[in-house]
Amino acid sequence: MPYVAESMVYGEEKDDDLLVSVKIVYDKEYVKSKYSEISEEELRNIVWKDIKEINAKLPKYKYMKKLILTDEPMIKTTTQKVKRHEEMKKIK
C-alpha cells in the first residue's frame, strides 16, 4: 500500500480471544498528492478495502479486524525500530 509510511500488527485481547489489529501511519504527502481533498473517513474506507483484499489471502484466524489510522509517527529507538511497548501504552 503506497500510502503507508509505517505499520504495526499486534494482538488485542477480547473476551477469551485474540483480535489481530493493525496500526497504520499514512504518508500525508502521498495522500495529498494522490487524493487531494479526501476526508479521514474516506481514507479509512480506502484502507479497509485494501485490508479486506489482504485478508482474503489469509486464513480466517489471521484476519486483521481492527484498524487504527493516524498520521502521527510511531515512537522509535535511535536505530529507527518501533518501540512496541510504548506504542501499546498509547493504544490502550
Secondary structure, 3 states (H helix, E strand, C coil): CCCEEEEEEEEEEECCEEEEEEEEEECHHHHHHHHCCCCHHHHHHHHHHHHHHHHHCCCHHHCCCEEEEECCCCCECCCCCECHHHHHHHHC
